[in-house]
Amino acid sequence: MSGSSFQILVTPPQGSREISIVFGDSSIVLRNISIPMRVEIRAPTTEREVMNDLFITVTTNDGIFGLRRGIKILSTYTAHLLNSTEVYLLGGRGSISIKVYNFGDLYSQISSVRMDLLGSKSEKIPLNFPIYYQIPPKSSVTISLPLDIPTGEYLGSIQLNLSDSVNRSYSLSLQSIRIISTSETPLSILTLISPEIPNVGDDVRLSLSLSSAIPLEKLLVNVSSAGMDPISDTSKFLLNISKEEVIRLEFSFRAKSVGPSQILISAYYLPKGYSTYRTAVKEVKIPIGNVEGIVYAEVNETNVRVGESVELKVRVEGVSGEVTIDFPRGISIIESQGAVRGNKVSVLAPADVRIVLSFNTTGNFTLPSFAIFNGTRALPINAVHVNVVGRSMNEKERSLRAKLAELNRRYKTLTEASSSLESSDRELLDKVSSLLRESENLINKGIYSDAEKSLREAENILSSLEERAYGYMSSLINFLMYFIIGAGFSSLLLIYRRLRKRRAVWK
């Protein structure tokens, strides 16, 4: 082991006059020995695993003989990632855990950690963690690095800076860490109903296609219905689902009453590397009945981004009376020729109306999702489908969100060390929390200049608090070092006085 001692058993041959041993910077000469001897050699200190040669030269009456052996020296310090080499962050938030080992004979400390992330589009995010951990000899510590980064895939590297009790510095690195930052809900659920408009007594088949943006250790799917009776199992349990693997499930029901019905799909899943289950819920509406009317829909755009709007034209034929048209969650009705109540538009059929819709979230939307005639009878719908993707992010917003992620991480680190802060400093921490929330809201609204000011103010407060916190730790360490040195000197002085007194008695 690096920096430790090991022994060699030397057995001299007959007629041996001198044995020379050389290992690194150490050399030993043995002369005129006739019996086996154990020789202790200290290995050099190294940051990484290396091979050193051990040379033994023997001088005898018959000549000079030599021997060379390779000795592997293991590093004093090593670090291992406790997560897998692929780290998944739901909603961009999570942590990386590292275990650091000290195999040497001296106390050491971790003074700082740096992490560099390289995105798929070559964007770089540097993260600094000003932490402090002390590692006793032949021991280990586990450190946790909190992360809050934008959605995307990154390749990360980590560098840990250490020093021992005699002020020698070392560095450890962990390379090729793949980090996948996904949305808060990585599970996708697609549904297919057959038939789409069943009559009373018909069997209805629900087909599900599920896929996840990250690996799942466990998945439980439950289905329930109002207006239909189940005629198959209502739950499925699955293990070890790979990333992007498509799982297809089927459930069967029987329609029992005319009117609107729905199936509620509840998925409980455990992401890989997580200890708690997450939940995803989806509701599918199904009209039951047999009516002559029909609803037609046309849309001017089928692919849009969050926050954008589309113009939907709806035509109701074959019935006379009030028809209520229902739209799915995640949609806002901006303009309509009918009466608007929440996410519903009521028109007097037959009708031909124009409705302007805005989308608040991503997904694949069926428009409209439901139509009821006179409050009791479901109408068949010739619907349209609109695919909604996330907003595009400009360079300014990306820069502000990266800064927000860094300040959130520094805030969490200070919160964990708040016991070393004064009460007034804790009030400043509360102010930082408020400023970070305000900045995130301003970024979401696109008010970048005000968000930048709030982030700058939060950073200034954090910097002053970090200086105080780490100044406190430095003073405490200096005090302990002076105390230890002073105690050792006092003990030596006491021993010296007792020895002098004993000599005086014997004289």
C-alpha positions as CSV (number, residue, x, y, z in Angstrom):
1,M,0.0,0.0,0.0
2,S,1.3,3.5,-0.8
3,G,3.1,5.1,2.1
4,S,3.1,1.9,4.2
5,S,5.8,-0.5,5.2
6,F,6.3,-4.1,4.1
7,Q,8.9,-6.8,5.0
8,I,11.3,-9.0,3.0
9,L,12.8,-12.2,4.3
10,V,16.4,-12.3,3.2
11,T,18.2,-15.8,3.3
12,P,21.9,-15.4,2.5
13,P,23.5,-18.0,0.3
14,Q,26.7,-19.8,1.4
15,G,29.8,-17.6,1.1
16,S,27.7,-14.4,1.1
17,R,29.7,-11.3,1.9
18,E,27.3,-8.4,1.1
19,I,23.6,-8.1,0.2
20,S,22.3,-4.9,-1.3
21,I,18.5,-4.1,-1.5
22,V,17.1,-1.1,-3.5
23,F,13.4,-0.2,-3.8
24,G,12.6,3.3,-5.1
25,D,14.5,5.8,-3.0
26,S,15.2,3.3,-0.2
27,S,18.4,1.2,-0.1
28,I,19.7,-1.2,2.5
29,V,23.1,-3.0,2.7
30,L,23.7,-6.2,4.7
31,R,27.2,-7.4,5.3
32,N,28.5,-10.7,6.6
33,I,25.2,-12.2,7.6
34,S,24.8,-16.0,7.8
35,I,21.2,-16.4,9.1
36,P,17.9,-15.4,7.5
37,M,16.8,-11.8,8.4
38,R,13.5,-9.8,7.9
39,V,14.1,-6.4,6.4
40,E,11.4,-3.7,6.6
41,I,11.0,-1.2,3.6
42,R,8.6,1.7,3.3
43,A,6.7,2.1,0.0
44,P,6.7,5.6,-1.6
45,T,3.6,7.7,-1.4
46,T,1.6,7.8,-4.7
47,E,-1.7,9.1,-5.9
48,R,-2.4,6.1,-8.2
49,E,-1.6,2.5,-8.6
50,V,2.0,1.9,-9.9
51,M,4.6,-0.9,-10.4
52,N,8.1,-0.4,-8.8
53,D,11.1,-2.7,-9.2
54,L,12.8,-4.3,-6.2
55,F,16.5,-4.9,-6.9
56,I,18.6,-7.4,-4.8
57,T,22.3,-7.8,-5.4
58,V,24.4,-10.5,-3.6
59,T,28.2,-10.5,-3.5
60,T,29.7,-13.9,-2.7
61,N,33.2,-15.5,-2.9
62,D,32.2,-16.8,-6.4
63,G,31.0,-13.5,-7.8
64,I,28.0,-11.1,-8.0
65,F,24.4,-12.2,-8.5
66,G,21.3,-10.0,-9.0
67,L,17.5,-10.4,-8.8
68,R,14.7,-8.0,-9.9
69,R,11.1,-8.3,-8.8
70,G,8.1,-6.1,-9.7
71,I,6.1,-4.8,-6.7
72,K,2.6,-3.3,-7.2
73,I,2.0,-0.3,-5.0
74,L,-1.7,0.6,-4.4
75,S,-2.7,4.2,-4.0
76,T,-3.3,5.6,-0.6
77,Y,-6.7,7.2,-1.6
78,T,-9.4,5.9,-3.8
79,A,-12.9,7.0,-4.7
80,H,-15.9,5.0,-5.9
81,L,-19.2,6.1,-7.3
82,L,-22.1,4.6,-5.3
83,N,-24.6,5.4,-8.1
84,S,-24.3,3.4,-11.2
85,T,-22.3,4.9,-14.1
86,E,-25.6,6.1,-15.4
87,V,-27.4,8.6,-13.1
88,Y,-31.0,9.5,-13.7
89,L,-32.4,12.8,-12.4
90,L,-36.2,13.2,-12.4
91,G,-37.1,16.9,-13.0
92,G,-33.4,17.6,-13.2
93,R,-32.9,17.1,-9.5
94,G,-31.1,14.4,-7.6
95,S,-27.7,13.7,-6.1
96,I,-24.5,11.7,-6.7
97,S,-22.9,9.7,-3.9
98,I,-19.2,9.0,-3.7
99,K,-17.3,6.9,-1.2
100,V,-13.7,8.0,-0.5
101,Y,-11.2,5.6,1.1
102,N,-8.0,6.5,3.1
103,F,-5.8,3.4,3.3
104,G,-2.8,5.3,4.8
105,D,-1.6,5.9,8.3
106,L,-2.3,9.7,8.4
107,Y,-5.5,11.8,8.8
108,S,-6.6,13.4,5.6
109,Q,-9.3,15.8,4.5
110,I,-11.4,16.6,1.4
111,S,-11.3,20.3,0.8
112,S,-13.2,20.7,-2.4
113,V,-15.0,18.8,-5.2
114,R,-15.4,20.0,-8.8
115,M,-17.7,18.5,-11.4
116,D,-17.7,19.3,-15.1
117,L,-20.7,18.4,-17.3
118,L,-20.6,18.3,-21.1
119,G,-24.0,18.4,-22.8
120,S,-25.0,16.6,-26.0
121,K,-24.8,20.0,-27.8
122,S,-21.3,20.7,-26.4
123,E,-22.7,23.1,-23.7
124,K,-20.5,23.0,-20.5
125,I,-21.8,23.3,-17.0
126,P,-19.0,23.6,-14.2
127,L,-20.2,22.8,-10.7
128,N,-18.0,23.5,-7.6
129,F,-18.8,22.0,-4.2
130,P,-16.9,23.8,-1.4
131,I,-17.2,21.0,1.1
132,Y,-15.0,19.7,4.0
133,Y,-14.8,16.1,5.2
134,Q,-12.1,14.6,7.5
135,I,-11.1,10.9,6.9
136,P,-9.3,9.1,9.7
137,P,-6.5,6.6,8.9
138,K,-7.7,3.3,7.3
139,S,-11.2,4.6,7.1
140,S,-13.7,6.0,4.6
141,V,-16.4,8.6,4.2
142,T,-19.5,9.0,1.9
143,I,-20.2,12.4,0.4
144,S,-23.3,13.5,-1.5
145,L,-23.3,16.1,-4.3
146,P,-26.7,17.7,-4.9
147,L,-27.6,18.3,-8.5
148,D,-30.2,20.6,-10.1
149,I,-29.5,20.9,-13.9
150,P,-31.6,21.5,-17.1
151,T,-33.1,18.6,-18.9
152,G,-30.7,16.7,-21.2
153,E,-28.0,14.1,-21.4
154,Y,-24.5,14.9,-20.0
155,L,-21.1,13.3,-19.7
156,G,-19.6,14.2,-16.3
157,S,-16.2,14.1,-14.6
158,I,-15.5,14.6,-10.9
159,Q,-12.2,15.8,-9.3
160,L,-11.7,15.6,-5.5
161,N,-8.9,17.6,-3.8
162,L,-7.4,16.0,-0.6
163,S,-4.6,16.8,1.7
164,D,-3.0,14.8,4.6
165,S,-1.9,16.0,8.0
166,V,1.6,16.8,6.8
167,N,0.1,19.1,4.1
168,R,0.7,16.9,1.1
169,S,-1.9,17.4,-1.6
170,Y,-3.6,14.7,-3.7
171,S,-6.4,14.6,-6.3
172,L,-8.7,11.9,-7.3
173,S,-10.8,11.8,-10.4
174,L,-13.9,9.9,-11.6
175,Q,-14.5,10.0,-15.4
176,S,-17.2,9.1,-17.9
177,I,-20.2,9.5,-15.6
178,R,-23.4,9.6,-17.8
179,I,-26.1,11.8,-16.3
180,I,-29.6,11.8,-17.8
181,S,-31.8,14.7,-16.7
182,T,-35.5,14.0,-17.6
183,S,-38.9,15.5,-17.0
184,E,-40.6,15.0,-13.7
185,T,-42.8,12.2,-15.2
186,P,-40.7,10.0,-17.4
187,L,-43.5,7.5,-18.0
188,S,-45.5,7.7,-21.2
189,I,-49.0,6.1,-21.5
190,L,-50.7,5.8,-24.9
191,T,-54.3,4.4,-25.0
192,L,-56.5,2.8,-27.7
193,I,-60.2,2.1,-27.1
194,S,-62.1,-0.5,-29.3
195,P,-64.8,0.2,-30.2
196,E,-64.5,4.0,-29.7
197,I,-68.3,4.5,-29.3
198,P,-69.7,1.3,-27.7
199,N,-73.4,0.5,-27.2
200,V,-74.8,-0.8,-23.9
201,G,-73.7,-4.5,-23.5
202,D,-70.7,-4.2,-25.9
203,D,-67.3,-5.5,-24.8
204,V,-64.7,-2.7,-24.7
205,R,-61.0,-3.4,-25.0
206,L,-58.5,-0.9,-23.6
207,S,-55.0,-1.3,-25.1
208,L,-52.1,0.4,-23.4
209,S,-48.6,1.2,-24.7
210,L,-46.2,2.3,-21.9
211,S,-42.6,3.4,-22.2
212,S,-40.2,5.2,-19.9
213,A,-37.4,7.6,-20.6
214,I,-35.4,5.9,-17.8
215,P,-35.1,2.3,-16.6
216,L,-37.7,1.1,-14.1
217,E,-37.2,-1.5,-11.4
218,K,-40.9,-2.1,-10.8
219,L,-44.2,-1.0,-12.5
220,L,-47.8,-1.6,-11.2
221,V,-50.7,-0.6,-13.5
222,N,-54.2,-0.4,-12.2
223,V,-57.4,0.4,-14.2
224,S,-60.9,1.2,-13.0
225,S,-64.1,2.4,-14.7
226,A,-67.3,4.2,-14.1
227,G,-70.1,3.1,-16.4
228,M,-68.5,-0.2,-17.3
229,D,-67.9,-3.5,-15.6
230,P,-64.4,-5.1,-15.7
231,I,-64.4,-8.6,-17.4
232,S,-60.6,-9.1,-17.1
233,D,-57.8,-8.5,-14.6
234,T,-57.7,-4.9,-13.5
235,S,-53.9,-4.8,-12.6
236,K,-50.6,-5.8,-14.0
237,F,-47.2,-6.0,-12.2
238,L,-43.9,-5.9,-14.1
239,L,-40.2,-6.0,-13.2
240,N,-37.0,-4.5,-14.7
241,I,-38.2,-2.4,-17.6
242,S,-35.5,-1.1,-19.8
243,K,-35.2,2.5,-21.0
244,E,-37.5,3.2,-24.0
245,E,-38.9,-0.4,-23.9
246,V,-42.5,-0.5,-25.0
247,I,-44.9,-2.5,-22.8
248,R,-48.2,-3.4,-24.2
249,L,-51.1,-4.3,-21.9
250,E,-54.8,-5.1,-22.5
251,F,-57.9,-4.8,-20.2
252,S,-61.5,-5.6,-21.0
253,F,-64.8,-4.0,-19.8
254,R,-68.5,-4.3,-20.6
255,A,-70.6,-1.2,-21.2
256,K,-73.6,-1.1,-18.8
257,S,-75.3,2.3,-19.2
258,V,-75.9,5.0,-21.8
259,G,-74.0,8.2,-21.4
260,P,-70.5,9.4,-20.6
261,S,-68.1,6.9,-19.0
262,Q,-64.4,6.9,-18.3
263,I,-61.5,4.6,-17.5
264,L,-58.9,5.7,-14.9
265,I,-55.4,4.4,-15.4
266,S,-53.0,4.6,-12.4
267,A,-49.4,3.6,-12.9
268,Y,-47.1,3.2,-9.8
269,Y,-43.4,2.9,-10.8
270,L,-40.0,2.7,-9.1
271,P,-37.2,4.4,-11.2
272,K,-33.8,2.7,-11.2
273,G,-31.6,4.2,-8.4
274,Y,-34.6,5.5,-6.4
275,S,-36.1,4.3,-3.2
276,T,-39.6,5.7,-3.4
277,Y,-42.4,5.0,-5.9
278,R,-43.8,7.6,-8.3
279,T,-47.3,7.9,-9.7
280,A,-48.7,8.6,-13.2
281,V,-52.5,8.9,-13.8
282,K,-54.4,9.1,-17.0
283,E,-58.2,9.3,-17.7
284,V,-59.9,8.1,-20.9
285,K,-63.4,9.2,-21.6
286,I,-65.8,6.9,-23.5
287,P,-69.3,7.7,-24.8
288,I,-71.8,4.9,-24.4
289,G,-74.9,4.8,-26.5
290,N,-76.2,4.7,-30.1
291,V,-77.3,8.1,-31.5
292,E,-77.6,9.5,-35.0
293,G,-75.8,12.8,-34.5
294,I,-72.0,13.3,-35.1
295,V,-69.3,15.9,-34.4
296,Y,-66.7,16.8,-37.0
297,A,-63.5,18.7,-36.1
298,E,-60.8,20.4,-38.2
299,V,-57.6,22.1,-36.9
300,N,-55.2,24.5,-38.7
301,E,-52.1,23.1,-37.1
302,T,-51.3,19.6,-35.7
303,N,-47.8,20.3,-34.3
304,V,-47.3,23.2,-31.9
305,R,-45.3,24.2,-28.8
306,V,-46.4,24.8,-25.3
307,G,-48.0,28.3,-25.0
308,E,-49.0,28.4,-28.7
309,S,-52.6,28.4,-29.9
310,V,-54.6,26.6,-32.7
311,E,-57.9,27.3,-34.4
312,L,-60.3,24.5,-34.2
313,K,-63.5,24.3,-36.3
314,V,-66.3,22.1,-34.9
315,R,-69.4,21.1,-36.8
316,V,-72.3,19.3,-35.2
317,E,-74.8,17.5,-37.4
318,G,-77.8,15.1,-37.0
319,V,-79.3,16.5,-33.8
320,S,-81.2,19.5,-32.6
321,G,-80.6,20.8,-29.1
322,E,-77.7,21.7,-26.7
323,V,-74.4,19.9,-27.3
324,T,-71.6,20.2,-24.7
325,I,-68.1,19.8,-26.2
326,D,-65.4,18.8,-23.7
327,F,-61.7,19.3,-24.1
328,P,-58.9,17.5,-22.2
329,R,-56.8,18.9,-19.3
330,G,-53.8,21.0,-20.1
331,I,-55.8,23.1,-22.6
332,S,-57.1,26.7,-22.2
333,I,-60.0,28.0,-24.2
334,I,-58.9,31.5,-25.5
335,E,-61.9,32.3,-27.8
336,S,-65.2,30.6,-28.6
337,Q,-68.5,31.2,-30.4
338,G,-70.3,29.1,-27.8
339,A,-70.8,29.4,-24.0
340,V,-67.6,28.5,-22.1
341,R,-67.6,26.8,-18.7
342,G,-64.1,25.7,-17.7
343,N,-62.9,23.3,-20.4
344,K,-66.3,22.9,-21.9
345,V,-68.1,24.8,-24.7
346,S,-71.9,24.6,-25.1
347,V,-73.5,25.2,-28.5
348,L,-77.0,24.9,-30.0
349,A,-77.0,22.2,-32.7
350,P,-76.9,21.9,-35.5
351,A,-73.9,24.3,-35.3
352,D,-70.6,25.3,-37.0
353,V,-68.3,27.0,-34.5
354,R,-64.8,28.3,-34.3
355,I,-62.8,27.8,-31.1
356,V,-59.2,29.0,-30.3
357,L,-57.3,26.8,-27.9
358,S,-53.9,27.3,-26.1
359,F,-51.8,24.4,-24.7
360,N,-50.3,24.5,-21.2
361,T,-48.3,21.3,-21.3
362,T,-46.7,18.8,-23.6
363,G,-48.5,15.7,-24.9
364,N,-50.7,14.3,-27.7
365,F,-54.2,15.8,-27.5
366,T,-57.4,14.5,-29.0
367,L,-59.7,17.4,-29.9
368,P,-62.5,17.4,-28.8
369,S,-62.4,14.6,-26.3
370,F,-66.1,14.3,-25.6
371,A,-69.5,15.6,-26.8
372,I,-72.8,15.2,-24.9
373,F,-76.3,15.9,-26.4
374,N,-78.9,17.3,-24.0
375,G,-76.7,16.2,-21.0
376,T,-77.4,12.5,-21.4
377,R,-76.4,11.1,-24.8
378,A,-72.9,10.8,-26.1
379,L,-72.2,11.8,-29.7
380,P,-69.6,10.1,-31.9
381,I,-66.7,12.4,-32.8
382,N,-64.5,12.6,-35.9
383,A,-61.7,14.0,-33.8
384,V,-58.3,15.5,-34.7
385,H,-54.9,15.0,-32.9
386,V,-52.5,17.7,-32.0
387,N,-48.9,17.0,-30.8
388,V,-47.5,19.6,-28.4
389,V,-43.8,19.8,-27.5
390,G,-41.9,21.9,-25.0
391,R,-41.0,25.5,-25.5
392,S,-37.7,26.3,-27.2
393,M,-35.1,27.7,-24.8
394,N,-32.9,30.6,-25.9
395,E,-29.3,31.1,-24.8
396,K,-30.2,33.8,-22.2
397,E,-32.7,31.5,-20.6
398,R,-30.3,28.6,-20.6
399,S,-27.6,30.7,-19.0
400,L,-30.0,31.9,-16.3
401,R,-31.3,28.4,-15.5
402,A,-27.8,27.1,-15.2
403,K,-26.9,29.9,-12.7
404,L,-30.2,29.2,-10.8
405,A,-29.2,25.5,-10.6
406,E,-25.7,26.5,-9.2
407,L,-27.2,28.8,-6.6
408,N,-29.8,26.3,-5.5
409,R,-26.9,23.8,-5.0
410,R,-24.9,26.3,-2.9
411,Y,-28.0,27.2,-0.9
412,K,-28.6,23.5,0.0
413,T,-25.0,23.1,1.0
414,L,-25.2,26.1,3.3
415,T,-28.5,24.9,4.7
416,E,-26.9,21.6,5.8
417,A,-24.1,23.6,7.6
418,S,-26.5,26.2,9.1
419,S,-25.6,25.1,12.6
420,S,-22.3,27.1,12.3
421,L,-24.2,30.3,11.3
422,E,-25.6,33.1,13.5
423,S,-29.4,33.6,13.7
424,S,-29.0,36.7,11.5
425,D,-27.3,34.6,8.9
426,R,-30.2,32.1,8.9
427,E,-32.5,35.0,8.2
428,L,-30.3,35.8,5.2
429,L,-30.6,32.2,4.1
430,D,-34.4,32.6,4.1
431,K,-34.0,35.7,2.0
432,V,-31.9,33.7,-0.5
433,S,-34.6,31.0,-0.7
434,S,-37.2,33.7,-1.5
435,L,-34.9,35.3,-4.1
436,L,-34.3,31.9,-5.9
437,R,-38.1,31.2,-6.0
438,E,-38.7,34.7,-7.4
439,S,-36.0,34.2,-10.0
440,E,-37.4,31.0,-11.2
441,N,-40.9,32.6,-11.6
442,L,-39.4,35.5,-13.5
443,I,-37.5,33.1,-15.9
444,N,-40.7,31.1,-16.5
445,K,-42.4,34.4,-17.4
446,G,-39.6,35.5,-19.7
447,I,-38.6,38.5,-17.6
448,Y,-34.9,37.9,-17.8
449,S,-33.5,41.2,-16.7
450,D,-35.4,41.1,-13.3
451,A,-34.5,37.5,-12.9
452,E,-30.8,38.3,-13.4
453,K,-30.9,41.0,-10.7
454,S,-32.5,38.6,-8.2
455,L,-29.9,35.9,-9.0
456,R,-27.1,38.5,-8.6
457,E,-28.4,39.6,-5.2
458,A,-28.8,35.9,-4.1
459,E,-25.3,35.1,-5.2
460,N,-23.8,38.1,-3.2
461,I,-25.6,37.0,0.0
462,L,-24.5,33.3,-0.5
463,S,-20.8,34.4,-1.1
464,S,-20.8,36.4,2.2
465,L,-22.4,33.5,4.1
466,E,-20.0,31.0,2.7
467,E,-17.0,33.1,3.8
468,R,-18.4,33.2,7.3
469,A,-19.2,29.5,7.5
470,Y,-15.8,28.4,6.1
471,G,-14.0,31.0,8.3
472,Y,-15.6,29.5,11.3
473,M,-14.5,26.0,10.3
474,S,-10.9,27.2,9.7
475,S,-10.7,28.9,13.1
476,L,-12.0,25.7,14.8
477,I,-9.4,23.6,13.0
478,N,-6.5,26.0,14.0
479,F,-7.7,26.0,17.6
480,L,-7.6,22.2,17.7
481,M,-4.2,22.0,16.1
482,Y,-2.7,24.5,18.6
483,F,-4.4,22.6,21.5
484,I,-2.9,19.3,20.4
485,I,0.6,20.7,19.9
486,G,0.4,22.5,23.3
487,A,-0.8,19.4,25.1
488,G,2.1,17.4,23.6
489,F,4.8,19.9,24.6
490,S,3.4,20.1,28.2
491,S,3.6,16.3,28.5
492,L,7.2,16.2,27.4
493,L,8.2,18.9,29.9
494,L,6.6,17.0,32.7
495,I,8.5,13.8,31.9
496,Y,11.8,15.7,31.7
497,R,11.3,17.2,35.2
498,R,10.5,13.8,36.7
499,L,13.6,12.2,35.2
500,R,15.8,15.0,36.6
501,K,14.2,14.6,40.0
502,R,14.9,10.8,40.0
503,R,18.6,11.3,39.1
504,A,18.9,13.8,42.0
505,V,17.6,11.1,44.4
506,W,20.0,8.4,43.3
507,K,23.0,10.7,43.6
